[in-house]
Amino acid sequence: MTGVPTRRSQAGITVIGFLILAALFGIVGYGGLKLVPLYMQNMRLSKVLDDVRQELDGRNATAGQIRTALSRRFDVEGIQLPAESVKINQARNGYEVSIQYDNRTPYIADIWFLVTFDKKVEIRR
């Protein structure tokens, strides 16, 4: 029985196979660690928009009141956005509040991750 491989010789993975597998998991895990803060900020931003909509919906709010409410909540949550990323436009039944911005983080060398946030809510009069 010299030509037939036994179970003992085929058990497990080689050191090279383990290193390749560990490197792949490490690269993917590192990417996840870099993206989590960006998505956490997006979730906080979505919550702020929904909270402002619930607070001011049906209360005949003006664009200035909406902007003030957003600014207050951004301060509390620690969210810093460029002024041009928040737009308040008059809609048929009130105001449409939209936030559009790009957030990026470095990954490895000259490779970056780019996350785009685009959410709209309507605040009725």
Secondary structure, DSSP 8 states (H G I E B T S, - for coil): --SS--TGGGSS--HHHHHHHHHHHHHHHHHHHHHHHHHHHHHHHHHHHHHHHHHHTTTT--HHHHHHHHHHHHHHHT----GGGEEEEE-SSEEEEEEEEEEEEEEETTEEEEEEEEEEEEEE-
